[in-house]
Amino acid sequence: MNKELLIEGIKKLGMETTEEQIERFSKYSELLKEWNNKINLTAITDDDGISVKHFLDSILPLAHIEIKTGANIADVGTGAGFPGLPIKIIRDDINLTLIDSLNKRITFLNHLFKELELDNCKAVTARAEEYAKDHRESVDIVMARAVARLNILDELCLPLVKKEGYFLSLKGRQASEEVKEATKGIQLLGGEIESTHDFTLANHDDFRSNIIIKKVKETPKKYPRMFSKIKKSPL
């Protein structure tokens, strides 16, 4: 991990870091590389890439959305813990649930919780639509990064969000196109696009867009549908 690059990037967001936080990021980086030799977690394994494209990219939403103390946050399709776990390192007060369909990733995440000495975290093996059915409207903020196009992702995530809560989607260059094709479905699911925030990561050319969607009314009970139906006929 490139500590200087990460610290400087966080400073540009108007946030400070403690030695303990940086040490956790460093340990996270080493464990990510170590476990990546055993299971496929990420294609990004260089120090600059981990610092910027994983850690800083995950943290950036903190500059755009207010998270109340002790908020319940769920990260859908978390993979190796992004964006939820870097946000937890910065905001240790939150209650974090990481959701992924592959058990080997969950094993890695549970190991991370222990090694990084993080409390109020849990990792769950589940398909997103099934978890949303069982935990309807129970989460303050749901996040997802690089899981699916927004017109599919909205039905996987919005049913999980409390009324007046938020769904935060971390996207890349096609964000504006995805917003256009998903707007109708977002409204049907009880959401409303509140804002989008575009930026380029550190000194890299990586374009990012954070889409912040507020849950303004309850999601109709028939959603989410089975994933095969969601994928075949997005709302």
C-alpha positions as semicolon CSV with decimal commas, in nm:
position;residue;x (nm);y (nm);z (nm)
1;M;0,000;0,000;0,000
2;N;0,119;0,352;-0,080
3;K;0,053;0,526;0,253
4;E;0,144;0,875;0,128
5;L;-0,090;0,850;-0,169
6;L;-0,380;0,735;0,048
7;I;-0,324;0,996;0,321
8;E;-0,298;1,276;0,065
9;G;-0,614;1,159;-0,112
10;I;-0,809;1,153;0,214
11;K;-0,680;1,499;0,306
12;K;-0,813;1,635;-0,025
13;L;-1,156;1,517;0,087
14;G;-1,125;1,729;0,401
15;M;-1,072;1,434;0,633
16;E;-0,788;1,341;0,866
17;T;-0,661;0,994;0,944
18;T;-0,516;0,844;1,259
19;E;-0,212;0,617;1,282
20;E;-0,445;0,334;1,383
21;Q;-0,656;0,379;1,068
22;I;-0,353;0,384;0,840
23;E;-0,217;0,074;1,012
24;R;-0,549;-0,102;0,947
25;F;-0,540;-0,005;0,580
26;S;-0,182;-0,132;0,558
27;K;-0,274;-0,466;0,715
28;Y;-0,584;-0,488;0,491
29;S;-0,357;-0,440;0,187
30;E;-0,116;-0,712;0,293
31;L;-0,394;-0,960;0,372
32;L;-0,565;-0,883;0,041
33;K;-0,248;-0,966;-0,151
34;E;-0,179;-1,275;0,060
35;W;-0,528;-1,420;0,022
36;N;-0,544;-1,325;-0,346
37;N;-0,281;-1,592;-0,407
38;K;-0,528;-1,851;-0,277
39;I;-0,865;-1,720;-0,397
40;N;-0,954;-1,472;-0,668
41;L;-1,033;-1,148;-0,488
42;T;-0,900;-0,872;-0,713
43;A;-0,700;-0,804;-1,029
44;I;-0,551;-0,494;-0,863
45;T;-0,255;-0,593;-0,648
46;D;0,000;-0,311;-0,691
47;D;0,044;-0,074;-0,397
48;D;-0,072;0,241;-0,580
49;G;-0,373;0,062;-0,726
50;I;-0,484;-0,074;-0,388
51;S;-0,445;0,267;-0,224
52;V;-0,631;0,457;-0,493
53;K;-0,862;0,223;-0,686
54;H;-0,974;0,024;-0,382
55;F;-0,930;0,226;-0,064
56;L;-0,967;0,587;-0,180
57;D;-1,242;0,497;-0,427
58;S;-1,437;0,335;-0,142
59;I;-1,386;0,628;0,095
60;L;-1,485;0,905;-0,149
61;P;-1,861;0,874;-0,084
62;L;-1,802;1,003;0,269
63;A;-1,753;1,345;0,112
64;H;-2,097;1,331;-0,047
65;I;-2,334;1,168;0,200
66;E;-2,391;1,226;0,570
67;I;-2,384;0,909;0,777
68;K;-2,538;0,933;1,123
69;T;-2,357;0,789;1,423
70;G;-2,427;0,418;1,461
71;A;-2,594;0,387;1,121
72;N;-2,671;0,041;0,984
73;I;-2,493;0,002;0,652
74;A;-2,506;-0,290;0,408
75;D;-2,262;-0,348;0,123
76;V;-2,422;-0,563;-0,148
77;G;-2,192;-0,777;-0,364
78;T;-1,899;-0,667;-0,152
79;G;-1,635;-0,899;-0,299
80;A;-1,316;-0,827;-0,104
81;G;-1,495;-0,574;0,117
82;F;-1,533;-0,272;-0,108
83;P;-1,664;-0,011;-0,044
84;G;-1,797;-0,106;0,301
85;L;-1,482;-0,204;0,488
86;P;-1,268;0,103;0,405
87;I;-1,564;0,319;0,513
88;K;-1,582;0,120;0,838
89;I;-1,212;0,186;0,901
90;I;-1,275;0,560;0,875
91;R;-1,614;0,548;1,054
92;D;-1,573;0,282;1,320
93;D;-1,907;0,379;1,480
94;I;-2,120;0,229;1,201
95;N;-2,277;-0,117;1,206
96;L;-2,164;-0,292;0,888
97;T;-2,305;-0,592;0,702
98;L;-2,111;-0,724;0,403
99;I;-2,311;-0,943;0,163
100;D;-2,167;-1,172;-0,103
101;S;-2,283;-1,490;-0,271
102;L;-1,944;-1,668;-0,253
103;N;-1,859;-1,828;0,080
104;K;-1,482;-1,815;0,022
105;R;-1,500;-1,436;0,013
106;I;-1,699;-1,436;0,335
107;T;-1,428;-1,649;0,497
108;F;-1,172;-1,386;0,396
109;L;-1,388;-1,102;0,530
110;N;-1,441;-1,270;0,866
111;H;-1,064;-1,315;0,890
112;L;-1,022;-0,943;0,815
113;F;-1,262;-0,843;1,092
114;K;-1,053;-1,038;1,340
115;E;-0,713;-0,922;1,215
116;L;-0,816;-0,556;1,190
117;E;-0,990;-0,574;1,531
118;L;-1,317;-0,431;1,398
119;D;-1,638;-0,460;1,599
120;N;-2,002;-0,445;1,488
121;C;-1,927;-0,612;1,154
122;K;-2,075;-0,921;0,999
123;A;-2,030;-1,095;0,665
124;V;-2,317;-1,291;0,514
125;T;-2,324;-1,549;0,237
126;A;-2,641;-1,468;0,043
127;R;-2,778;-1,366;-0,292
128;A;-2,871;-0,999;-0,287
129;E;-3,237;-1,046;-0,380
130;E;-3,287;-1,317;-0,117
131;Y;-3,125;-1,108;0,156
132;A;-3,342;-0,810;0,058
133;K;-3,658;-1,023;0,086
134;D;-3,563;-1,140;0,435
135;H;-3,451;-0,797;0,563
136;R;-3,689;-0,558;0,391
137;E;-3,645;-0,188;0,469
138;S;-3,411;-0,250;0,763
139;V;-3,095;-0,066;0,656
140;D;-3,010;0,305;0,673
141;I;-2,769;0,304;0,379
142;V;-2,710;0,034;0,118
143;M;-2,396;0,057;-0,095
144;A;-2,280;-0,131;-0,402
145;R;-1,976;-0,102;-0,627
146;A;-1,921;-0,271;-0,965
147;V;-2,196;-0,531;-0,913
148;A;-2,438;-0,479;-1,204
149;R;-2,592;-0,207;-1,418
150;L;-2,805;0,034;-1,220
151;N;-3,136;-0,083;-1,372
152;I;-3,065;-0,428;-1,222
153;L;-2,891;-0,311;-0,906
154;D;-3,181;-0,085;-0,801
155;E;-3,413;-0,383;-0,753
156;L;-3,148;-0,573;-0,556
157;C;-3,078;-0,285;-0,319
158;L;-3,372;-0,045;-0,277
159;P;-3,607;-0,300;-0,112
160;L;-3,347;-0,330;0,165
161;V;-3,335;0,044;0,238
162;K;-3,550;0,206;0,509
163;K;-3,784;0,486;0,409
164;E;-3,580;0,809;0,430
165;G;-3,265;0,601;0,395
166;Y;-3,025;0,592;0,101
167;F;-2,895;0,367;-0,172
168;L;-2,546;0,467;-0,288
169;S;-2,422;0,328;-0,619
170;L;-2,053;0,369;-0,710
171;K;-2,018;0,382;-1,087
172;G;-1,773;0,461;-1,367
173;R;-1,786;0,630;-1,708
174;Q;-2,127;0,497;-1,809
175;A;-2,300;0,639;-1,502
176;S;-2,513;0,899;-1,683
177;E;-2,634;0,640;-1,933
178;E;-2,719;0,396;-1,653
179;V;-2,911;0,665;-1,463
180;K;-3,128;0,734;-1,769
181;E;-3,220;0,369;-1,818
182;A;-3,283;0,311;-1,444
183;T;-3,482;0,624;-1,349
184;K;-3,825;0,472;-1,407
185;G;-3,742;0,159;-1,208
186;I;-3,591;0,358;-0,922
187;Q;-3,914;0,557;-0,889
188;L;-4,124;0,239;-0,904
189;L;-3,916;0,090;-0,622
190;G;-3,970;0,395;-0,401
191;G;-3,647;0,578;-0,476
192;E;-3,558;0,923;-0,600
193;I;-3,222;1,027;-0,743
194;E;-3,105;1,300;-0,507
195;S;-2,763;1,378;-0,656
196;T;-2,466;1,250;-0,852
197;H;-2,102;1,332;-0,785
198;D;-1,836;1,294;-1,053
199;F;-1,462;1,293;-0,990
200;T;-1,126;1,154;-1,097
201;L;-0,924;0,945;-0,854
202;A;-0,600;1,106;-0,725
203;N;-0,347;1,136;-1,008
204;H;-0,511;0,860;-1,208
205;D;-0,741;0,891;-1,509
206;D;-1,011;0,681;-1,349
207;F;-1,347;0,855;-1,373
208;R;-1,594;0,779;-1,095
209;S;-1,953;0,880;-1,029
210;N;-2,137;0,832;-0,700
211;I;-2,514;0,817;-0,745
212;I;-2,709;0,898;-0,429
213;I;-3,069;0,771;-0,426
214;K;-3,308;0,852;-0,143
215;K;-3,582;0,610;-0,041
216;V;-3,893;0,832;-0,037
217;K;-4,161;0,562;-0,009
218;E;-4,191;0,194;0,067
219;T;-4,103;-0,058;-0,203
220;P;-4,403;-0,258;-0,331
221;K;-4,406;-0,604;-0,172
222;K;-4,366;-0,788;-0,504
223;Y;-4,008;-0,661;-0,534
224;P;-3,741;-0,785;-0,550
225;R;-3,827;-1,055;-0,802
226;M;-3,616;-1,363;-0,874
227;F;-3,281;-1,261;-1,020
228;S;-3,351;-1,437;-1,351
229;K;-3,657;-1,213;-1,395
230;I;-3,470;-0,899;-1,286
231;K;-3,194;-0,967;-1,539
232;K;-3,433;-1,062;-1,820
233;S;-3,675;-0,771;-1,770
234;P;-3,526;-0,478;-1,576
235;L;-3,788;-0,232;-1,451
